[in-house]
């Protein structure tokens, strides 16, 4: 049968079958693509964080090893400092002993020389306490005692020469003699002390 449109209006078209399912499929594809992109971004971020964590762990291991090495170095340095301090203490003791040392030969030579320079004087006793000397002797006159003290002071080997006592010897009244006692500090002159000082090597 033939139908005629008498109203002159366009006839409504029928919706194509299957239009709605196509739009749903496109939307589903977009969702899947978005999910894939999201998972890809998350995967890249995860692997980047994992890489950074591995790098940090490696740095931590390296720093721990370096700390252990530095602690060992510090222990060696502390030991060397202690050994240096101990060596310095020993050197100081040796140098102090060297400075305080008054050789018996030097003492006897210096004293004998001073006695020989004075006429009519002889020594009867000499005792040493550290660097301090106690001397006793006899002389024909008080001038000989005074000359002896002057010679001791002039020698450069004696400091703080002090007379303790001078008196006439009453044990032998037939001969006029004087007994005396004095004290002095024995010290090596600078030149002799420099020759006997231990050489400085520059090592501590």
Sine and cosine of phi, psi and omega as CSV:
sin_phi,cos_phi,sin_psi,cos_psi,sin_omega,cos_omega
0.00,0.00,0.65,-0.76,-0.01,-1.00
-0.99,-0.14,0.79,-0.61,0.04,-1.00
-0.97,-0.23,0.65,-0.76,-0.04,-1.00
-0.88,-0.47,0.75,-0.66,0.00,-1.00
-1.00,0.02,0.97,-0.25,-0.04,-1.00
-1.00,0.08,-0.31,0.95,-0.05,-1.00
-0.99,0.14,-0.30,0.95,0.02,-1.00
0.97,0.22,0.20,0.98,0.00,-1.00
-1.00,-0.10,0.55,-0.83,0.01,-1.00
-0.92,0.40,0.59,-0.81,-0.02,-1.00
-0.98,0.18,0.71,-0.71,0.04,-1.00
-0.90,0.43,0.68,-0.73,0.00,-1.00
-1.00,0.08,0.51,-0.86,0.03,-1.00
-0.99,0.11,0.66,-0.75,0.04,-1.00
-0.89,0.45,0.66,-0.75,0.01,-1.00
-0.93,0.37,0.65,-0.76,0.02,-1.00
-0.94,0.33,0.68,-0.73,0.06,-1.00
1.00,0.02,0.15,0.99,0.00,-1.00
-0.93,0.36,-0.72,0.70,-0.03,-1.00
-0.90,0.44,-0.71,0.71,0.04,-1.00
-0.87,0.49,-0.55,0.84,-0.01,-1.00
-0.91,0.40,-0.68,0.73,0.03,-1.00
-0.90,0.45,-0.63,0.78,0.03,-1.00
-0.90,0.44,-0.60,0.80,0.01,-1.00
-0.92,0.40,-0.63,0.77,0.02,-1.00
-0.91,0.42,-0.69,0.72,0.04,-1.00
-0.87,0.48,-0.65,0.76,0.02,-1.00
-0.89,0.45,-0.62,0.78,0.02,-1.00
-0.90,0.44,-0.69,0.72,0.03,-1.00
-0.86,0.51,-0.67,0.74,0.00,-1.00
-0.89,0.45,-0.69,0.72,0.00,-1.00
-0.89,0.45,-0.70,0.72,0.02,-1.00
-0.88,0.47,-0.69,0.72,0.02,-1.00
-0.88,0.48,-0.67,0.74,0.03,-1.00
-0.90,0.44,-0.66,0.75,0.02,-1.00
-0.89,0.46,-0.67,0.74,0.02,-1.00
-0.90,0.44,-0.68,0.73,0.01,-1.00
-0.88,0.48,-0.73,0.69,0.04,-1.00
-0.89,0.46,-0.59,0.81,0.04,-1.00
-0.90,0.44,-0.69,0.72,0.03,-1.00
-0.89,0.45,-0.70,0.71,0.02,-1.00
-0.89,0.46,-0.63,0.78,0.00,-1.00
-0.91,0.42,-0.70,0.72,0.03,-1.00
-0.89,0.46,-0.69,0.73,0.02,-1.00
-0.89,0.45,-0.64,0.76,0.00,-1.00
-0.89,0.45,-0.75,0.66,-0.02,-1.00
-0.92,0.39,-0.54,0.84,0.06,-1.00
-0.92,0.39,-0.68,0.73,0.04,-1.00
-0.90,0.43,-0.64,0.77,0.02,-1.00
-0.90,0.44,-0.64,0.77,0.04,-1.00
-0.91,0.42,-0.69,0.72,0.03,-1.00
-0.89,0.45,-0.65,0.76,0.02,-1.00
-0.89,0.45,-0.67,0.74,0.04,-1.00
-0.89,0.45,-0.64,0.77,0.03,-1.00
-0.90,0.43,-0.67,0.74,0.03,-1.00
-0.91,0.43,-0.64,0.77,0.04,-1.00
-0.91,0.42,-0.62,0.79,0.05,-1.00
-0.91,0.42,-0.67,0.75,0.05,-1.00
-0.89,0.45,-0.65,0.76,0.02,-1.00
-0.89,0.46,-0.69,0.72,0.02,-1.00
-0.89,0.46,-0.67,0.74,0.01,-1.00
-0.91,0.42,-0.68,0.73,0.00,-1.00
-0.91,0.41,-0.61,0.80,0.05,-1.00
-0.90,0.44,-0.68,0.73,0.04,-1.00
-0.90,0.43,-0.65,0.76,0.02,-1.00
-0.91,0.42,-0.62,0.78,0.03,-1.00
-0.89,0.45,-0.68,0.73,0.04,-1.00
-0.88,0.47,-0.66,0.75,0.02,-1.00
-0.90,0.43,-0.68,0.73,-0.01,-1.00
-0.92,0.39,-0.58,0.81,0.06,-1.00
-0.90,0.44,-0.63,0.78,0.05,-1.00
-0.91,0.41,-0.67,0.74,0.04,-1.00
-0.89,0.45,-0.67,0.74,0.02,-1.00
-0.88,0.48,-0.66,0.75,0.04,-1.00
-0.88,0.47,-0.65,0.76,0.04,-1.00
-0.90,0.43,-0.66,0.75,0.01,-1.00
-0.90,0.44,-0.69,0.72,0.03,-1.00
-0.87,0.49,-0.65,0.76,0.01,-1.00
-0.91,0.43,-0.68,0.73,0.02,-1.00
-0.90,0.43,-0.62,0.78,0.03,-1.00
-0.89,0.45,-0.67,0.74,0.02,-1.00
-0.90,0.43,-0.67,0.74,0.02,-1.00
-0.91,0.42,-0.63,0.78,0.02,-1.00
-0.90,0.44,-0.68,0.74,0.02,-1.00
-0.90,0.44,-0.65,0.76,0.01,-1.00
-0.91,0.41,-0.67,0.74,0.03,-1.00
-0.90,0.44,-0.67,0.74,0.01,-1.00
-0.89,0.46,-0.64,0.77,0.02,-1.00
-0.90,0.44,-0.67,0.74,0.02,-1.00
-0.90,0.43,-0.66,0.75,0.01,-1.00
-0.90,0.44,-0.67,0.74,0.02,-1.00
-0.88,0.48,-0.65,0.76,0.02,-1.00
-0.90,0.43,-0.69,0.72,-0.01,-1.00
-0.90,0.44,-0.69,0.72,0.00,-1.00
-0.91,0.42,-0.62,0.79,0.03,-1.00
-0.91,0.42,-0.67,0.74,0.06,-1.00
-0.89,0.45,-0.61,0.79,0.02,-1.00
-0.91,0.41,-0.66,0.75,0.02,-1.00
-0.92,0.40,-0.61,0.80,-0.04,-1.00
-0.99,0.12,-0.22,0.98,-0.07,-1.00
-0.94,0.35,0.77,-0.64,0.11,-0.99
-0.84,-0.54,0.96,-0.26,-0.09,-1.00
-0.89,0.45,0.68,-0.74,0.00,-1.00
-0.87,0.50,-0.62,0.79,-0.02,-1.00
-0.91,0.41,-0.70,0.72,0.03,-1.00
-0.88,0.47,-0.67,0.74,-0.02,-1.00
-0.88,0.47,-0.75,0.66,-0.03,-1.00
-0.90,0.43,-0.67,0.74,0.00,-1.00
-0.90,0.44,-0.71,0.71,-0.03,-1.00
-0.91,0.42,-0.65,0.76,-0.03,-1.00
-0.93,0.36,-0.69,0.72,0.00,-1.00
-0.88,0.47,-0.62,0.78,0.02,-1.00
-0.90,0.45,-0.68,0.73,-0.02,-1.00
-0.92,0.40,-0.63,0.78,0.00,-1.00
-0.92,0.40,-0.65,0.76,-0.03,-1.00
-0.92,0.39,-0.39,0.92,0.00,-1.00
-0.98,0.19,-0.20,0.98,-0.05,-1.00
-0.93,-0.37,0.82,-0.57,0.03,-1.00
-0.98,0.22,0.60,-0.80,0.09,-1.00
0.94,0.35,0.57,0.82,0.01,-1.00
-0.62,-0.78,0.66,-0.75,0.06,-1.00
-0.57,-0.82,0.44,-0.90,-0.04,-1.00
-1.00,-0.10,0.60,-0.80,0.05,-1.00
-0.92,-0.39,-0.43,0.90,0.02,-1.00
-0.38,-0.93,0.66,-0.75,0.10,-1.00
-0.68,-0.74,0.83,-0.56,0.05,-1.00
-0.81,-0.59,0.56,-0.83,-0.10,-1.00
-0.85,-0.53,0.75,-0.67,0.06,-1.00
-0.77,-0.64,0.99,-0.12,-0.13,-0.99
0.93,0.37,-0.85,-0.52,0.07,-1.00
-0.99,-0.12,-0.06,1.00,-0.05,-1.00
-1.00,0.00,0.68,-0.74,0.00,-1.00
-0.89,-0.45,0.68,-0.73,0.19,-0.98
-0.94,-0.34,0.85,-0.53,-0.08,-1.00
-0.83,-0.55,0.66,-0.75,0.09,-1.00
-0.77,-0.64,0.56,-0.83,-0.01,-1.00
-0.26,-0.96,-0.07,-1.00,0.01,-1.00
-0.75,-0.66,0.45,-0.89,-0.01,-1.00
-0.54,-0.84,0.41,-0.91,0.03,-1.00
-0.96,0.27,-0.42,0.91,-0.06,-1.00
-0.48,-0.88,0.25,-0.97,0.06,-1.00
-0.93,0.36,-0.47,0.88,0.05,-1.00
-0.89,0.45,-0.60,0.80,0.03,-1.00
-0.90,0.43,-0.64,0.77,0.05,-1.00
-0.90,0.44,-0.70,0.71,0.01,-1.00
-0.89,0.46,-0.65,0.76,0.03,-1.00
-0.91,0.42,-0.60,0.80,0.01,-1.00
-0.90,0.43,-0.69,0.72,0.03,-1.00
-0.89,0.46,-0.66,0.75,0.02,-1.00
-0.89,0.45,-0.64,0.77,0.01,-1.00
-0.92,0.40,-0.63,0.77,0.04,-1.00
-0.88,0.48,-0.71,0.70,-0.02,-1.00
-0.93,0.37,-0.55,0.84,-0.03,-1.00
-0.98,0.22,-0.33,0.94,-0.13,-0.99
-0.94,0.35,-0.48,0.88,-0.09,-1.00
1.00,0.03,-0.10,1.00,0.01,-1.00
-0.99,-0.15,-0.15,0.99,-0.13,-0.99
-0.75,-0.66,0.72,-0.69,0.10,-1.00
-0.86,-0.51,0.36,-0.93,0.09,-1.00
0.81,0.59,0.74,0.67,0.04,-1.00
-0.97,0.25,0.87,-0.49,-0.05,-1.00
-0.73,-0.68,0.72,-0.69,0.06,-1.00
-0.99,0.14,0.75,-0.66,0.03,-1.00
-1.00,-0.09,-0.66,0.75,-0.07,-1.00
-0.34,-0.94,0.64,-0.77,0.14,-0.99
-0.64,-0.76,0.81,-0.59,0.00,-1.00
-0.43,-0.90,0.32,-0.95,0.02,-1.00
-0.96,0.27,0.66,-0.75,0.00,-1.00
-0.98,0.21,0.90,-0.45,-0.05,-1.00
-1.00,-0.05,-0.02,1.00,-0.02,-1.00
-0.95,0.30,-0.48,0.88,-0.01,-1.00
-0.77,-0.64,0.99,0.14,-0.06,-1.00
-0.91,0.42,-0.27,0.96,-0.02,-1.00
-0.95,0.31,-0.44,0.90,-0.02,-1.00
-0.85,-0.53,0.75,-0.67,0.01,-1.00
-0.99,0.11,0.94,-0.34,0.08,-1.00
-0.72,-0.70,0.34,-0.94,0.00,-1.00
-0.83,-0.55,0.68,-0.74,0.11,-0.99
-0.97,-0.24,0.53,-0.85,-0.03,-1.00
-0.59,-0.81,0.35,-0.94,0.14,-0.99
-0.63,-0.78,0.63,-0.78,0.00,-1.00
-0.49,-0.87,0.24,-0.97,0.02,-1.00
-0.82,-0.57,0.44,-0.90,0.04,-1.00
-0.34,-0.94,0.41,-0.91,0.11,-0.99
-0.98,-0.18,0.82,-0.57,0.01,-1.00
-1.00,0.02,0.77,-0.63,0.01,-1.00
-0.58,-0.82,0.58,-0.81,0.03,-1.00
-0.97,0.24,0.65,-0.76,0.11,-0.99
-0.87,0.50,0.31,-0.95,-0.07,-1.00
-0.86,0.52,-0.66,0.75,-0.03,-1.00
-0.90,0.43,-0.71,0.71,-0.01,-1.00
-0.93,0.37,-0.62,0.78,0.02,-1.00
-0.91,0.42,-0.61,0.79,0.02,-1.00
-0.91,0.40,-0.58,0.81,0.00,-1.00
-0.94,0.33,-0.54,0.84,-0.03,-1.00
-1.00,-0.01,-0.19,0.98,-0.01,-1.00
-0.93,0.37,0.60,-0.80,0.03,-1.00
-0.92,0.40,0.64,-0.77,-0.01,-1.00
-0.91,0.41,0.62,-0.78,0.03,-1.00
-1.00,0.02,0.84,-0.54,-0.05,-1.00
-1.00,0.00,-0.24,0.97,-0.04,-1.00
1.00,0.04,-0.12,0.99,0.03,-1.00
-0.99,-0.11,0.62,-0.78,0.01,-1.00
-0.99,-0.15,0.00,0.00,0.00,0.00
